[in-house]
């Protein structure tokens, strides 16, 4: 396979280190060696194409495989073991009861009391809406209705 490249007219075959090649043409005209040579003006010769021979393929030199020393293998093993132990300890702590169980106070709803009144009395520092939501979540209530004699848990 050969390549065709554009070579400036001022580059000679000696500069490239390649020998010029002749290309047979179907329109070749026999040349009389005695006839004077006509040369085209420099502007016409500039940028014409020449056939150049194939260059040898440059193959990448294979890189040696990474070599891990005995000390490196030991370090990797110890890091993996440490990571596993840390994960195991964290998992065991979470499984044994990571968060303490919430403690509750109990209150009995009096006749005529609403959930808002009970919540405001239990948590006077909070807004009434937040206090009601806290009591509802602790007692799993879906509504605002409470009945006289009902026992409600109030988280501390």
TIRO-2110 file (N, C-alpha, C; in Angstrom, 1 decimal):
// TIRO-2110
0.9, -1.2, 0.0, N, 1, A
0.0, 0.0, 0.0, CA, 1, A
0.9, 1.2, 0.0, C, 1, A
0.5, 2.2, -0.7, N, 2, A
1.3, 3.4, -0.8, CA, 2, A
0.4, 4.6, -0.4, C, 2, A
1.1, 5.7, 0.0, N, 3, A
0.3, 6.9, 0.4, CA, 3, A
0.6, 8.0, -0.6, C, 3, A
-0.3, 8.9, -0.7, N, 4, A
-0.1, 10.1, -1.6, CA, 4, A
-0.1, 11.3, -0.6, C, 4, A
1.0, 12.1, -0.7, N, 5, A
1.1, 13.2, 0.1, CA, 5, A
1.4, 14.5, -0.7, C, 5, A
1.0, 15.6, -0.2, N, 6, A
1.4, 16.9, -0.8, CA, 6, A
2.7, 17.3, -0.2, C, 6, A
3.7, 17.5, -1.1, N, 7, A
5.0, 18.0, -0.6, CA, 7, A
5.3, 19.3, -1.3, C, 7, A
5.7, 20.3, -0.5, N, 8, A
6.1, 21.6, -1.1, CA, 8, A
7.2, 21.4, -2.2, C, 8, A
7.2, 22.3, -3.2, N, 9, A
8.1, 22.1, -4.3, CA, 9, A
9.5, 22.3, -3.9, C, 9, A
9.8, 23.0, -2.8, N, 10, A
11.1, 23.3, -2.4, CA, 10, A
11.8, 22.1, -1.7, C, 10, A
11.0, 21.0, -1.3, N, 11, A
11.5, 19.8, -0.7, CA, 11, A
12.0, 18.9, -1.7, C, 11, A
13.2, 18.5, -1.6, N, 12, A
13.8, 17.6, -2.6, CA, 12, A
13.8, 16.2, -2.0, C, 12, A
13.9, 15.2, -2.9, N, 13, A
13.9, 13.8, -2.4, CA, 13, A
15.1, 13.5, -1.4, C, 13, A
16.2, 14.3, -1.6, N, 14, A
17.3, 14.1, -0.7, CA, 14, A
17.0, 14.6, 0.7, C, 14, A
16.2, 15.6, 0.8, N, 15, A
15.8, 16.1, 2.1, CA, 15, A
14.9, 15.1, 2.9, C, 15, A
14.1, 14.4, 2.2, N, 16, A
13.2, 13.5, 2.9, CA, 16, A
13.8, 12.1, 3.1, C, 16, A
14.9, 11.8, 2.5, N, 17, A
15.6, 10.6, 2.6, CA, 17, A
15.0, 9.5, 1.8, C, 17, A
14.1, 9.8, 0.9, N, 18, A
13.4, 8.8, 0.1, CA, 18, A
13.7, 9.0, -1.4, C, 18, A
13.7, 7.9, -2.1, N, 19, A
13.9, 8.0, -3.5, CA, 19, A
12.7, 8.3, -4.2, C, 19, A
12.7, 9.1, -5.3, N, 20, A
11.5, 9.4, -6.0, CA, 20, A
11.0, 8.2, -6.8, C, 20, A
9.8, 8.0, -6.9, N, 21, A
9.2, 6.9, -7.6, CA, 21, A
8.5, 7.4, -8.8, C, 21, A
8.6, 6.6, -9.9, N, 22, A
7.9, 7.0, -11.1, CA, 22, A
6.6, 6.2, -11.1, C, 22, A
5.6, 6.9, -11.6, N, 23, A
4.2, 6.3, -11.7, CA, 23, A
3.8, 6.2, -13.1, C, 23, A
3.5, 5.0, -13.6, N, 24, A
3.1, 4.9, -15.0, CA, 24, A
1.8, 5.6, -15.2, C, 24, A
1.6, 6.2, -16.3, N, 25, A
0.4, 6.9, -16.6, CA, 25, A
-0.2, 6.4, -17.9, C, 25, A
-1.5, 6.4, -18.1, N, 26, A
-2.1, 6.0, -19.3, CA, 26, A
-1.9, 7.1, -20.4, C, 26, A
-1.6, 8.3, -19.9, N, 27, A
-1.4, 9.4, -20.9, CA, 27, A
0.0, 9.8, -21.0, C, 27, A
0.9, 8.8, -20.7, N, 28, A
2.3, 9.1, -20.8, CA, 28, A
2.8, 9.5, -22.2, C, 28, A
3.6, 10.5, -22.4, N, 29, A
4.1, 10.9, -23.6, CA, 29, A
5.6, 10.6, -23.6, C, 29, A
6.1, 10.0, -24.7, N, 30, A
7.5, 9.7, -24.7, CA, 30, A
8.3, 11.0, -24.7, C, 30, A
9.4, 11.0, -23.9, N, 31, A
10.2, 12.1, -23.8, CA, 31, A
11.4, 12.0, -24.6, C, 31, A
11.7, 13.0, -25.4, N, 32, A
13.0, 13.0, -26.2, CA, 32, A
14.1, 13.6, -25.3, C, 32, A
15.1, 12.8, -25.0, N, 33, A
16.2, 13.3, -24.1, CA, 33, A
16.9, 14.5, -24.7, C, 33, A
16.9, 14.7, -26.0, N, 34, A
17.6, 15.8, -26.6, CA, 34, A
16.8, 17.1, -26.6, C, 34, A
15.5, 16.9, -26.4, N, 35, A
14.7, 18.1, -26.4, CA, 35, A
14.9, 18.9, -25.1, C, 35, A
14.8, 20.3, -25.3, N, 36, A
15.0, 21.1, -24.0, CA, 36, A
13.8, 20.8, -23.1, C, 36, A
14.1, 20.8, -21.8, N, 37, A
13.1, 20.5, -20.8, CA, 37, A
12.3, 21.8, -20.5, C, 37, A
11.0, 21.6, -20.5, N, 38, A
10.2, 22.8, -20.1, CA, 38, A
9.9, 22.6, -18.6, C, 38, A
10.1, 23.7, -17.9, N, 39, A
9.7, 23.7, -16.5, CA, 39, A
8.5, 24.6, -16.3, C, 39, A
7.6, 24.2, -15.5, N, 40, A
6.5, 25.0, -15.2, CA, 40, A
6.9, 26.1, -14.3, C, 40, A
6.1, 27.2, -14.3, N, 41, A
6.4, 28.3, -13.4, CA, 41, A
6.3, 27.8, -11.9, C, 41, A
7.0, 28.4, -11.0, N, 42, A
7.0, 28.0, -9.6, CA, 42, A
5.6, 27.9, -9.0, C, 42, A
4.8, 28.8, -9.4, N, 43, A
3.4, 28.8, -8.9, CA, 43, A
2.6, 27.6, -9.3, C, 43, A
2.9, 27.1, -10.5, N, 44, A
2.2, 25.9, -10.9, CA, 44, A
2.8, 24.6, -10.3, C, 44, A
4.1, 24.6, -9.9, N, 45, A
4.7, 23.4, -9.3, CA, 45, A
4.4, 23.4, -7.8, C, 45, A
4.0, 24.5, -7.2, N, 46, A
3.8, 24.5, -5.8, CA, 46, A
2.6, 23.7, -5.4, C, 46, A
2.8, 22.7, -4.5, N, 47, A
1.7, 21.9, -3.9, CA, 47, A
1.3, 20.7, -4.8, C, 47, A
2.1, 20.3, -5.7, N, 48, A
1.6, 19.1, -6.5, CA, 48, A
1.9, 17.8, -5.7, C, 48, A
1.2, 16.8, -6.1, N, 49, A
1.3, 15.5, -5.3, CA, 49, A
2.4, 14.6, -5.8, C, 49, A
3.0, 14.0, -4.9, N, 50, A
4.0, 13.0, -5.2, CA, 50, A
3.7, 11.7, -4.5, C, 50, A
4.1, 10.6, -5.1, N, 51, A
3.9, 9.3, -4.5, CA, 51, A
5.1, 9.0, -3.7, C, 51, A
4.9, 8.6, -2.4, N, 52, A
6.0, 8.3, -1.5, CA, 52, A
5.8, 6.8, -1.1, C, 52, A
6.9, 6.2, -0.8, N, 53, A
6.8, 4.8, -0.4, CA, 53, A
6.2, 4.7, 1.0, C, 53, A
5.8, 3.5, 1.3, N, 54, A
5.2, 3.2, 2.6, CA, 54, A
6.3, 3.3, 3.7, C, 54, A
5.9, 3.8, 4.8, N, 55, A
6.8, 3.8, 5.9, CA, 55, A
6.6, 2.6, 6.7, C, 55, A
7.7, 2.1, 7.4, N, 56, A
7.5, 0.9, 8.2, CA, 56, A
6.6, 1.2, 9.4, C, 56, A
5.7, 0.3, 9.7, N, 57, A
4.8, 0.4, 10.8, CA, 57, A
5.5, 0.5, 12.1, C, 57, A
5.1, 1.4, 13.0, N, 58, A
5.7, 1.5, 14.3, CA, 58, A
4.8, 0.8, 15.3, C, 58, A
5.3, -0.2, 15.9, N, 59, A
4.5, -1.0, 16.8, CA, 59, A
4.7, -0.5, 18.2, C, 59, A
3.7, -0.4, 19.0, N, 60, A
3.9, 0.0, 20.4, CA, 60, A
4.7, -1.1, 21.1, C, 60, A
5.6, -0.7, 21.9, N, 61, A
6.3, -1.7, 22.7, CA, 61, A
5.5, -2.1, 23.9, C, 61, A
5.2, -3.4, 24.1, N, 62, A
4.4, -3.8, 25.2, CA, 62, A
5.0, -3.4, 26.5, C, 62, A
4.2, -2.9, 27.4, N, 63, A
4.6, -2.5, 28.7, CA, 63, A
4.6, -3.7, 29.6, C, 63, A
5.6, -3.8, 30.5, N, 64, A
5.5, -5.0, 31.4, CA, 64, A
4.4, -4.9, 32.3, C, 64, A
3.8, -6.0, 32.7, N, 65, A
2.7, -6.1, 33.6, CA, 65, A
3.1, -5.5, 35.0, C, 65, A
2.2, -4.9, 35.7, N, 66, A
2.5, -4.4, 37.0, CA, 66, A
2.9, -5.5, 37.9, C, 66, A
3.9, -5.3, 38.6, N, 67, A
4.4, -6.3, 39.6, CA, 67, A
4.2, -5.8, 41.0, C, 67, A
3.5, -6.5, 41.8, N, 68, A
3.2, -6.1, 43.1, CA, 68, A
4.2, -6.9, 44.0, C, 68, A
4.9, -6.3, 44.8, N, 69, A
5.8, -7.0, 45.7, CA, 69, A
5.1, -7.6, 46.9, C, 69, A
5.8, -8.4, 47.6, N, 70, A
5.2, -9.1, 48.7, CA, 70, A
4.7, -8.1, 49.8, C, 70, A
5.5, -7.1, 50.0, N, 71, A
5.1, -6.0, 50.9, CA, 71, A
3.8, -5.3, 50.5, C, 71, A
3.7, -5.1, 49.1, N, 72, A
2.5, -4.4, 48.6, CA, 72, A
1.3, -5.3, 48.7, C, 72, A
1.4, -6.6, 48.5, N, 73, A
0.3, -7.6, 48.7, CA, 73, A
-0.1, -7.6, 50.1, C, 73, A
0.8, -7.6, 51.0, N, 74, A
0.5, -7.6, 52.5, CA, 74, A
-0.2, -6.3, 52.8, C, 74, A
0.2, -5.2, 52.3, N, 75, A
-0.5, -3.9, 52.6, CA, 75, A
-1.9, -3.9, 52.1, C, 75, A
-2.1, -4.4, 50.9, N, 76, A
-3.5, -4.4, 50.3, CA, 76, A
-4.4, -5.4, 51.1, C, 76, A
-3.8, -6.5, 51.5, N, 77, A
-4.6, -7.5, 52.3, CA, 77, A
-5.0, -6.9, 53.7, C, 77, A
-4.0, -6.2, 54.3, N, 78, A
-4.3, -5.6, 55.6, CA, 78, A
-5.4, -4.5, 55.5, C, 78, A
-5.3, -3.7, 54.5, N, 79, A
-6.3, -2.6, 54.3, CA, 79, A
-7.7, -3.2, 54.0, C, 79, A
-7.8, -4.2, 53.3, N, 80, A
-9.1, -4.9, 53.0, CA, 80, A
-9.6, -5.5, 54.3, C, 80, A
-8.8, -6.1, 55.1, N, 81, A
-9.2, -6.7, 56.4, CA, 81, A
-9.7, -5.6, 57.3, C, 81, A
-8.9, -4.6, 57.4, N, 82, A
-9.3, -3.4, 58.3, CA, 82, A
-10.7, -2.9, 57.9, C, 82, A
-10.9, -2.7, 56.6, N, 83, A
-12.1, -2.2, 56.1, CA, 83, A
-13.3, -3.1, 56.4, C, 83, A
-13.1, -4.4, 56.3, N, 84, A
-14.1, -5.4, 56.7, CA, 84, A
-14.4, -5.4, 58.2, C, 84, A
-13.4, -5.3, 59.0, N, 85, A
-13.6, -5.3, 60.4, CA, 85, A
-14.3, -4.0, 60.9, C, 85, A
-14.0, -2.9, 60.3, N, 86, A
-14.7, -1.6, 60.6, CA, 86, A
-16.1, -1.7, 60.2, C, 86, A
-16.4, -2.2, 59.1, N, 87, A
-17.8, -2.4, 58.7, CA, 87, A
-18.6, -3.4, 59.6, C, 87, A
-17.9, -4.4, 60.0, N, 88, A
-18.6, -5.4, 60.9, CA, 88, A
-18.9, -4.8, 62.2, C, 88, A
-18.0, -4.1, 62.8, N, 89, A
-18.2, -3.4, 64.1, CA, 89, A
-19.3, -2.4, 64.0, C, 89, A
-19.3, -1.6, 63.0, N, 90, A
-20.4, -0.6, 62.8, CA, 90, A
-21.8, -1.3, 62.6, C, 90, A
-21.8, -2.4, 61.9, N, 91, A
-23.0, -3.1, 61.7, CA, 91, A
-23.5, -3.8, 63.0, C, 91, A
-22.6, -4.3, 63.8, N, 92, A
-23.0, -4.9, 65.1, CA, 92, A
-23.5, -3.9, 66.0, C, 92, A
-22.9, -2.7, 66.1, N, 93, A
-23.4, -1.6, 66.9, CA, 93, A
-24.8, -1.2, 66.5, C, 93, A
-25.1, -1.1, 65.2, N, 94, A
-26.4, -0.7, 64.8, CA, 94, A
-27.4, -1.8, 65.1, C, 94, A
-27.0, -3.0, 65.0, N, 95, A
-28.0, -4.1, 65.2, CA, 95, A
-28.3, -4.3, 66.7, C, 95, A
-27.4, -3.9, 67.6, N, 96, A
-27.6, -4.1, 69.0, CA, 96, A
-28.4, -2.9, 69.6, C, 96, A
-28.8, -2.1, 68.9, N, 97, A
-29.6, -1.0, 69.4, CA, 97, A
-28.8, 0.3, 69.4, C, 97, A
-28.7, 0.9, 68.2, N, 98, A
-28.0, 2.1, 68.1, CA, 98, A
-28.6, 3.3, 68.8, C, 98, A
-29.9, 3.4, 68.7, N, 99, A
-30.6, 4.6, 69.3, CA, 99, A
-31.4, 4.1, 70.5, C, 99, A
-31.3, 4.8, 71.6, N, 100, A
-32.1, 4.4, 72.8, CA, 100, A
-33.6, 4.5, 72.5, C, 100, A
-34.4, 3.7, 73.2, N, 101, A
-35.8, 3.7, 73.0, CA, 101, A
-36.4, 5.0, 73.6, C, 101, A
-37.3, 5.7, 73.0, N, 102, A
-37.8, 6.9, 73.5, CA, 102, A
-38.7, 6.7, 74.8, C, 102, A
-38.6, 7.6, 75.7, N, 103, A
-39.4, 7.5, 76.9, CA, 103, A
-40.6, 8.4, 76.8, C, 103, A
-41.7, 7.9, 77.4, N, 104, A
-43.0, 8.6, 77.3, CA, 104, A
-43.6, 8.9, 78.7, C, 104, A
-44.3, 10.0, 78.8, N, 105, A
-45.2, 10.3, 79.9, CA, 105, A
-46.6, 10.0, 79.4, C, 105, A
-47.4, 9.7, 80.4, N, 106, A
-48.8, 9.3, 80.0, CA, 106, A
-49.8, 10.3, 80.6, C, 106, A
-50.8, 10.7, 79.9, N, 107, A
-51.8, 11.6, 80.3, CA, 107, A
-53.2, 11.1, 79.9, C, 107, A
-54.1, 11.3, 80.8, N, 108, A
-55.5, 10.8, 80.5, CA, 108, A
-56.3, 12.0, 80.1, C, 108, A
-57.0, 11.9, 79.0, N, 109, A
-57.8, 13.1, 78.5, CA, 109, A
-59.0, 13.2, 79.4, C, 109, A
-59.3, 14.5, 79.8, N, 110, A
-60.4, 14.9, 80.7, CA, 110, A
-61.6, 15.2, 79.8, C, 110, A
-62.8, 15.2, 80.4, N, 111, A
-64.0, 15.5, 79.7, CA, 111, A
-63.9, 17.0, 79.2, C, 111, A
-64.2, 17.2, 77.9, N, 112, A
-64.2, 18.5, 77.3, CA, 112, A
-62.8, 19.0, 76.8, C, 112, A
-61.8, 18.2, 77.0, N, 113, A
-60.4, 18.6, 76.5, CA, 113, A
-60.3, 18.2, 75.0, C, 113, A
-59.6, 19.0, 74.3, N, 114, A
-59.3, 18.6, 72.9, CA, 114, A
-57.8, 18.2, 72.8, C, 114, A
-57.4, 17.7, 71.7, N, 115, A
-56.0, 17.3, 71.4, CA, 115, A
-55.1, 18.5, 71.5, C, 115, A
-55.6, 19.6, 70.9, N, 116, A
-54.8, 20.8, 70.9, CA, 116, A
-54.5, 21.3, 72.4, C, 116, A
-55.5, 21.2, 73.2, N, 117, A
-55.3, 21.6, 74.6, CA, 117, A
-54.3, 20.7, 75.3, C, 117, A
-54.4, 19.4, 75.1, N, 118, A
-53.5, 18.4, 75.7, CA, 118, A
-52.1, 18.7, 75.3, C, 118, A
-51.9, 18.9, 74.0, N, 119, A
-50.6, 19.1, 73.4, CA, 119, A
-50.0, 20.4, 73.9, C, 119, A
-50.8, 21.5, 74.0, N, 120, A
-50.3, 22.8, 74.4, CA, 120, A
-49.9, 22.7, 75.9, C, 120, A
-50.7, 22.0, 76.7, N, 121, A
-50.4, 21.8, 78.1, CA, 121, A
-49.1, 21.0, 78.3, C, 121, A
-48.9, 20.0, 77.4, N, 122, A
-47.7, 19.1, 77.6, CA, 122, A
-46.4, 19.8, 77.0, C, 122, A
-46.6, 20.6, 76.0, N, 123, A
-45.4, 21.3, 75.3, CA, 123, A
-45.7, 22.8, 75.2, C, 123, A
-45.6, 23.5, 76.2, N, 124, A
-45.9, 25.0, 76.1, CA, 124, A
-44.9, 25.8, 75.3, C, 124, A
-43.7, 25.3, 75.2, N, 125, A
-42.6, 26.0, 74.5, CA, 125, A
-42.8, 25.9, 73.0, C, 125, A
-43.5, 24.9, 72.5, N, 126, A
-43.6, 24.6, 71.1, CA, 126, A
-44.9, 25.3, 70.5, C, 126, A
-44.9, 25.5, 69.2, N, 127, A
-46.2, 25.9, 68.6, CA, 127, A
-47.2, 24.8, 68.7, C, 127, A
-48.5, 25.2, 68.7, N, 128, A
-49.6, 24.3, 68.9, CA, 128, A
-49.5, 23.2, 67.8, C, 128, A
-49.3, 23.7, 66.6, N, 129, A
-49.3, 22.7, 65.4, CA, 129, A
-48.2, 21.7, 65.6, C, 129, A
-47.0, 22.1, 66.0, N, 130, A
-45.9, 21.1, 66.1, CA, 130, A
-46.2, 20.2, 67.3, C, 130, A
-46.8, 20.7, 68.4, N, 131, A
-47.1, 19.9, 69.5, CA, 131, A
-48.1, 18.8, 69.2, C, 131, A
-49.1, 19.2, 68.5, N, 132, A
-50.2, 18.3, 68.1, CA, 132, A
-49.6, 17.2, 67.2, C, 132, A
-48.8, 17.6, 66.2, N, 133, A
-48.2, 16.6, 65.4, CA, 133, A
-47.3, 15.6, 66.2, C, 133, A
-46.6, 16.1, 67.2, N, 134, A
-45.8, 15.2, 68.0, CA, 134, A
-46.6, 14.2, 68.8, C, 134, A
-47.7, 14.7, 69.3, N, 135, A
-48.6, 13.7, 70.1, CA, 135, A
-49.3, 12.8, 69.1, C, 135, A
-49.7, 13.2, 68.0, N, 136, A
-50.3, 12.3, 67.0, CA, 136, A
-49.3, 11.2, 66.5, C, 136, A
-48.1, 11.6, 66.3, N, 137, A
-47.1, 10.6, 65.8, CA, 137, A
-46.8, 9.6, 66.9, C, 137, A
-46.7, 10.0, 68.2, N, 138, A
-46.4, 9.1, 69.3, CA, 138, A
-47.6, 8.1, 69.5, C, 138, A
-48.8, 8.6, 69.3, N, 139, A
-50.0, 7.7, 69.5, CA, 139, A
-50.6, 7.1, 68.3, C, 139, A
-50.0, 7.4, 67.1, N, 140, A
-50.4, 6.9, 65.8, CA, 140, A
-51.9, 7.3, 65.6, C, 140, A
-52.2, 8.5, 65.8, N, 141, A
-53.5, 9.1, 65.5, CA, 141, A
-53.6, 9.7, 64.1, C, 141, A
-54.8, 9.4, 63.5, N, 142, A
-55.0, 10.0, 62.1, CA, 142, A
-55.9, 11.2, 62.2, C, 142, A
-56.6, 11.4, 63.3, N, 143, A
-57.5, 12.6, 63.4, CA, 143, A
-57.1, 13.4, 64.6, C, 143, A
-57.9, 14.5, 64.8, N, 144, A
-57.7, 15.4, 65.9, CA, 144, A
-58.7, 15.0, 67.1, C, 144, A
-59.5, 14.0, 66.9, N, 145, A
-60.5, 13.6, 67.9, CA, 145, A
-59.8, 12.8, 69.0, C, 145, A
-60.1, 13.1, 70.2, N, 146, A
-59.8, 12.3, 71.4, CA, 146, A
-61.0, 12.2, 72.3, C, 146, A
-61.1, 11.2, 73.1, N, 147, A
-62.3, 11.0, 73.9, CA, 147, A
-61.9, 11.0, 75.4, C, 147, A
-62.8, 11.4, 76.2, N, 148, A
-62.6, 11.5, 77.6, CA, 148, A
-62.2, 10.1, 78.1, C, 148, A
-61.2, 10.1, 79.0, N, 149, A
-60.7, 8.8, 79.6, CA, 149, A
-59.7, 8.1, 78.7, C, 149, A
-59.4, 8.6, 77.5, N, 150, A
-58.4, 8.0, 76.6, CA, 150, A
-57.0, 8.3, 77.2, C, 150, A
-56.1, 7.4, 77.1, N, 151, A
-54.8, 7.6, 77.6, CA, 151, A
-53.8, 7.9, 76.4, C, 151, A
-53.1, 9.0, 76.5, N, 152, A
-52.2, 9.4, 75.4, CA, 152, A
-50.8, 9.4, 75.9, C, 152, A
-49.9, 8.9, 75.1, N, 153, A
-48.4, 9.0, 75.4, CA, 153, A
-47.9, 10.3, 74.9, C, 153, A
-47.0, 10.9, 75.7, N, 154, A
-46.4, 12.2, 75.4, CA, 154, A
-44.9, 11.9, 75.4, C, 154, A
-44.2, 12.0, 74.3, N, 155, A
-42.7, 11.8, 74.3, CA, 155, A
-42.0, 12.9, 75.0, C, 155, A
-40.9, 12.6, 75.7, N, 156, A
-40.2, 13.6, 76.4, CA, 156, A
-39.3, 14.3, 75.5, C, 156, A
END
